Amino acid sequence: MEIVKAPTDPEKSRPYFYIIKDKEVVTQADENGKGVAYLYQSDGRMVSSAGFTGNVTDEKELKLLETVDGFKELIHSVGVSIEMEDKDKQAEFVFQMYGKKDLYGGGANLTTIVNTNSKEERIKLSEVNWKQDDDIPGQIIIHTDAPNQKAYLSVRFFLNDGFDAPEQVEDKPVDISSAAYNHMIEQSLVHLGNTKRLVEAINRAKAGKDVNICYIGGSITQGAGATPINTECYAYKSFLGFKELMGAGDNIHYVKAGVGGTPSELGMIRFERDVLRDGTVSPDIVVIEFAVNDDGDETKGKCYESLVRKALKLPSEPAVMLMFSVFSDDYNLQDRLAPVGFRYDLPMVSVKNAVTPQFYDRENRILTKNQYFYDMFHPTNLGHKIMADCLINIMKKAIEKEPDAEYNPAYEDAPAIGNTFDDVILVDKKDNIDLVYVQPGGFVYTDEVLQSVEMDLDLSLTGEFPYNWMYDGGKGSDAPFEMDVECKSLVIIMKDSGEVDAATAKVYVDGKFVRDLDPYVNRWCHCNPLIVIDEPVTGKHHLEVRVDKDDIRNKFTILGFGLVR
């Protein structure tokens, strides 16, 4: 019999805290046909996880986690364990540091091979080959030998001498059948609203007529945090709940159009393409979820209200439901956006109202933030289920209630916030190009490296705004992009990027400088809408986009425009 011996120089016991604890991840296919999963730690995600997963409250320790230098000061070693159904496999764990100059290629990688039987491996920071360009902790990458592999990941940080960690508390299982859980879901109801359109959609479905249930929003609607993203997201879970209440027939169809990191300022422009599918989909129910994304809406609610009105005015007269999601710091914009729902008497649910108060009720708490949040922005599978149950609760109440006889939203009355963009349309190389005159200059190429999302139930990725104008200073002319347009308002959609060759540009309207366009503001492959014209009346304008000359940063992409005539 083999005798396991104790190490001759055992590592001293060190305080630790978790940033990831038994988190379910599912790998997707990489370019080699193997499996890969990404868990982003930048933009405050890791700091937030240290708080709600690791119970860290020490402000100094949390601050140190923001940079690689601070990370090295605080952390002695990183403990990693992975559990998969097949306990005889191995997975590769990579913690990638982002670089100052080269975001994805300039930083060090903390790497180890992990057995899939939950055995913890340690990465000692003293043994890492750190780099001069190291900036911030960036992302965790899991590599498996095949795609569609489910794994449970735990990552904990062991601290250097002189630092202490709080007690790590185990979470209690959540009883989703309990009266307390149901009461929590009830608290999500902000406003039942006029149910006429919703009941009519239910009746059409029960009669066997085709009914389309559509979702538009940010990364939470895309399904971020859900594993797998296509079937565990709140959109699909609520669709299944709606479908059961509507007769469960094959005549009930699902349309999901979430795009990560984007506000309703972009949602209103892509609505026809991503939700209506260029006229092939006629919505009966539209769920709108932008309550945690719309801080980026330059109009502070006018774009959101314009999107809501755009949906309400469709010939199919859909029922519009508003979902207010929440971040781990209890942030959302429902106070700004709810007046739109009240203005048009719409059903509204707030997951913030449901889960946030009970997070702080230690005696009666149903679930912790660690159980609800996958990271600081996105829900876990359980969190997505809670969101779905909040929406399903609305439909149940609509069925139980005496139906409203009339629904007549007075669009001509004063809007709650503003309706400047009610009639916004997308202009790119494919759509509505006849409404403008374009001289592309050096923007003669088409960018195929795009922000891509999982639409509907598809796990494959669909690129956003593929009919774009790309400038490549290393190939062709450096002439500016020029467009003659007659409009009241114009939104340019630019591609953000963290790549080293992403150029900056400037926008000029009628010869006057309007704004800088910098793809490094967000530093990831991302669709970014920015207003360049906003006038009270329609007029003729000449727009130019001039790329700033640089030998290295010499690529820039205009994804499209949002035009109001």
Buried (B, 14 or more C-beta within 10 A) or exposed (E): EEEEEEEEEEEEEBBBBBBBBBBBBBBBBBEEEBBBBBBBBBBBBBBBBBBBBBBBEBEEBBEBBBBBEBBBBBBBBBBBBBBBEEEEBBBBBBBBBBBBEBBBEBBBEBBBEBBBBBEEBBBEBEEBEBBEBBBBBBBBBBBBBEBEBBBBBBBBBBBBEEBEBBEBEEBEEBEBEEEEBEEBBEBBBBBBBBBBBBBBBBBBBBEEEEBBBBBBBBBBBBBBBBBBBBBBBBBBBBBBBBBEBBBEBEBBBBBBBBBBBBBBBBBBBBBBBBBBBEEEBBBBBBBBBBBBBBEBBEBEBBBBBBBBBBBBEBEBBBBBBBBBBBBBEEEBBBEBBBBBBEBBBBBBBBBBBBBBBBBEEEEEBBBBBBBBBBBBBBBBBBBBBBBBBBBBBBBEBBBEEEBBEEBEBEEEEEBBBBBBBBBBBBBBBBBBEEBBEBEBBBBBBEBEEBBBBBBBEEBEEBBBBBBBBBBBBEEEEEBBBBBEBEBBBBBBBBBBBBBBBBBBBBBBBEEEEBBEBBBBEBBBBBBBBBBBBBEEEEEEBEBBBBBBEEEEBBBBBBBBBBBBB
